[in-house]
């Protein structure tokens, strides 16, 4: 996949791919210098670095390999953006530590992931991974108390959640905003993690957490083996639109040379996410040259559907103008995520019909008519995306 995909990559995207790693081989460092010396659209590169959450890594690797080649005004622009991200990362990390302490005081078992924890766990530095919000996983039955905690901290819910037992509507995530401090907090439960083919057993996951150090504070998060599968599910959920999601997996593998691959495979199987993991690994290996153990690489290569999906994803996200996916393409993609044919159809149909916040916003129905959202959702998706067009940022 790597060689065929590279032929169609614009130089700006190829430079992003070369810089989207914490460690450079001599060959990649030389390629960065060659690309930087070529004819580049620096404004396009800056915009794509931001869209793909890669500005800190871009600034770091250009400074290290091509500081004398990149036009000074553009190098300064990249470095200034990275510095701004450093300040933002430190603020959000401090906020996460504070929120987690309040959850502990309230007796709520909560597990942060993505954001600062994956930056520390995979990149070894919270300032090398851009993140805009904080993500925390907890049990659905704790949401009422969690709501009290976060609103007590000054956050306001994006929607007026119905947190009563047996509520007919569970959002894609419980998003809270503190507008004055420009902070966003997203709470996830086994109910909102609908892109897991099988609902995760959060009680089971919580029994095997791993410590990560954030600003001198030890925070428990998912083990690298669990995180590897969860990051693959997250990337697949959003069609791998950002190169940084592939980099997360590649860096997590690099940072954990003793990763228990058997445990990761068992987790993928328990969540019926075998192909989803294969896709994540195929992208990490094919796009960012992540080194997989021979038996794992053979397993990934043996999944021809995952290999085809990886080729499609790479071709789309590495093109100069990332083409949009229509509703039909989105459905087909989700159907192929599960390696059992019938299971794939069930998975795609479920995601096409289970309502999310956008469906709720489209029309407010009384509680007695809530089941009608199941019929309204596919109509909204078809209207929004059509058969072959659409904004690829779907909240489904």
N, C-alpha and C positions, 0 to 999 in steps of 0.2 A: 504493500500500500504506500509506503513512504516514497519510493522512487517515482511511481506514477502520479502521486498527488503533487509532488514538488514541481512537476513540469508545468502545472497550471497555477502555481502560487505567484501572486504579485510580489515584487521584491520587498515591499513594506511588510507584508504578512510573513514572509520568510525571515526577515530580520527579527520580527517579534518572536517567532518560534525559536530562533537561535538564542535569543536573550531570555526566554521564559524558563530559566533554570538557574539554580544557585551555583552549580559547578560547570565549568566549560572544559571540553577537551581542546587540544591544540587545533584540531581540524575545525571545530565550531568557532573558536576564537578567530581563526584566520578567515572564515567565511563572514563573520561579523565585520571584519575590516574591509573585505572586498565589497560587501553590500553597502557599507557606509560610504565607500568611495564612489559608488555608482550614482546613477540618476534617480534620486528618490524624491517623492512628494512628502516633505517633512511634516506638513500640516496634516496630511492623511495619516501618517505614521503616529503622530501625537493623538489624533482622534481615535484611531484603532487601539492604541495602547490603553487609552482610558476606557473604551468600551469593553475591552477584554481584561480589565483590571491588572494590567502589566506594567504600569508606569514605574514603580520602584525597581523592578528587575531590569527594565529597559535602561533606566538611568545608570544603574550599577554596572551593567555589562558594557554599555557604550563608553562609560568613563574609564573602565578597566582596559578595554581593548582598542578603542578608536577615538580617544579624546582629542587627538591631534588631527583627526579626519573629519569628524562631525562639525558642521558650521557652528561657531561659538554661540550664536544667538539661540540655536535650536538645542544645543547641549545644555545651556543654561535653563531653557524652558523645561526640559526633562528633569533636570536636577531640582529645580524649584518645585515641580509637581511632586517629586519623591519626598522632598522635605515637608511639604504640606501634608502628605499622607502620613509621615512619621508622627506629626503632632496629632492628627486625627486618630491614628491607631492607638497612641498612648492614652488619649482621652477615652476612647471606647473600651480599651482594656481595663482601665480603672473603673469604668462604669460596670463592666461585667463582674469584676471582683466584688463591687458593692452590691449588685443585684443578687449574686450568688450567696453572699453573707446574709442578706435579708430572707432569702428562701430557706436557708439553713435554720435561721431563728424561728421561722414559721413551721418548721418540721416538714418541709416539702422536699422530696427527692427530685432534684433537677440536674440535668446533664447538658452543659454547653457543647456545641460543636460548630464546625466551620469557623469563620471569623478569626478571632485571636488564637483560639486553641489549635486550629489546623495550621495557622501561621507558625506557631511555636513547635507543634508536633512534627510538621513536615519540612518547613523551611528553616527552622531553628532561629527565627527572628521575626517578631511580630510586625516589623516595619517593612518586610519584603513582600507582604501579601495584602493587597487592597481589600477592604471590606467596608460596606456601608451600614450594616446593621448587626445586631447581636441575635444569635439563634440559640434557643434553649429548649431541650426536650424534657417533658414531664408527663405524668399520667393524667388521663382525661379526668379522673375523679378528683384530682387536685386543682383543677382549673379555677374553681370558684375561689379558693383561698389564694391561688396565684394572682388572680385578677385583683383581689384586695391589696396584695403586696405591691404590684406594679402601679396601680392607680395611686397608692399611697406614696409612691416615689415621684409622682407628677406626670406619669404617662396617661394618655387618653386612648381608649380603644378606637380603632379605625371604624368599626361598626358597633352598634349596640348589641353585644353578644347575648344570646339566650343561653345561660349556663346552667339552667335547671336540668335535673335528671331527666333523661329521655327526650331531650330537645330534638326536634325534627331536622335541625340545620346545624352542621358542623362546618366551619370555614376551611379553606385551604391552609391557613395558619391564623393564629390569633395575633394580629399585628397591633402594636401599641406605639404611639408617637409622643415624643416630647418636643413640640415644635420650637419652643424658645431655645432649647439646647441642641436642636438639630440631631436628635437621637431617635432611632427606631429599634424596637425590641419585638422579636417574633417568637412566640411560644408554639411549640409543636407537641402534639400528643399522638397516641396510637390511632386516634380518630382523624387527625388532620394529615397524617403521613399516608395519604391514599395512594401514592405512587409506589408504595411497597406492594408487590404482588400478593404477599401474605402479610396481614397486620403484624407488626413487630411486637414481641413480648417484652415490654419495657422492664418488667420485673426481672426477667432473666438477664437482659442486657445490663441492668444496674448491678448485678452481682459480679460483673467482671469489667471494672473500669480501670483506667490507667491514669497516673498522675502526669500533669504537665505544669511547668513552672511559668507563671505569668507575673512579671514585675515583682518577683520575690515571693509570690503567693502560690502555693500548691493547689491546683484545681483538678478535680477528677473529670475526665472525659472518656470517650469511647476508646477501646483498645485499637491499635493500628489495624488489626484484623477486621474488627467490626467497622471501623471508619472507612476502610478500603471499599467495602461493599456499599456502605451508606453513601459515600461520595460518588460511586458509580450510579447508584439509583438517583441521586440528586442531579448529576450531569445528564442522565438519560431523560429525566423528567422535563428538563428544559432544552432538550435536543442538542446538548453540548454546544450551545451558542457562544460560549466564551473559552478561549484557549486556556485561561487560568484554571478552569475546572479540570482540564486534562493535566495541567502542570501540578495540580494538587495531588493527583494520583501518582504521577511520576516522582514527585519529591517525597511523598510518603513512602514509596518503595525504596528510594535511595537512602532515606534517613533511617530505615529499619532493615538492615541487612540480615538480621536474624528473624524476620517476620515469619510467623507460623502459617505457612501457606495452607496446610491441611485444615487449620481452624478457620481460615478465611473461606475456603471452599465449602466447609460444613455450614458456615453461616449463610453463604449464598444459596446453598441447597435448601436450608430451612426456610428461607424467605422466597423460595422459588425464583431467585434472581441470578441463576447461573449464567444465562446469556447476557444479562445486563452487566455482570462483572466481566465477562469475556470482552464485551464491547469496550468497557472502560480500560481494560488492560491492553486491548488491541490499539486503542488510540494513544495511550501513554507510550507504548512501544513504537508504533508506527510514526507518530508525529514528533515525539520528543525523545525517541531512542532510549526509553527506560529499559534497563536490563532485567529481564525476567529469568527465573530458573528454567533450565532446558525443558523440564517436564511441564511447567506451566505454559511456556511458550508453545509447546506442541499441542497442549490442550486448547489454547486460544486459536491457534491456526486451524485446528480440526473443526472448529465451529464456523462453517462456511457462511452462515447467515450473519453472524457477528462480524466476520471479516468484510462482508459486503456492506453492512451497515456502517462500519468504520470508514470504508472507502467513500461512501456517500456523505457522511458527516464531514470528513476531512475536505472533500471537494467543495462542500458548501461553505464551511467556516473559513477556509483559507483562500477563497477567491477574493478579488478586490472588493466587489460589491456583493455582500452575502445575500444570495437569493432567498426570498421568503418561501415558506411552506404553506400550501393550501390545506384545507381541512382533510381532503382525501389523503394527501401525503402524510399528514400528522397521524391519521388513523392507521395507515399502513405501517408506519414506523412503530407505533405502540403495539400493534398486533404482532410484529416480528420480535418484540422484546422478550417474549416467552417462548422457550424452545418446544413446548408441546402445542400443537396446532390449535386444539380446542381451548387450551388455557390462554393462548394468545388472543383469540377472539373474545373470550370472556373479559380479559384484562382491558383490551381496547374499548369494548362496549361499555364496561363499567366507567372508565374515565370519560367517555363521551357523554354519559348520561348523569353521573353524580354531580349535583349542583355545587358551585363555588360562589365566592362573593360577587363576581361580575354578574352572575345570573340573578342574584338577589337584588343587585342594584338596578338591573334592567327594568324590573317591575316588582313592586312590593305586594305580595299576596297575603291574605289573612291566613292564620295558622291552619285553618281547616282545609285550605286549598294548597298547602305546601307541597303535596305530592305532584302538583302540576309542574314544579320546577324541573322534574325529570324530563318532561316533554319539551319545555322551553329551552333547555340548555343546548341540545343539538341544533335547534333552529338558530340560536344566537351564534354558535360557532360557525355555521354555514354562512350566515349573514356577514360575520366579521372577517372570515378567512377565505370564503369562496372555495372553489375546487382547486385553484392553482395560485392563489395569492394570499396575502395576509401578513400582518405584523407577527413576527415570530416570538413575541413576548407574551406567552399565554400563562394565565394563573392556574390552569387546570392541572 
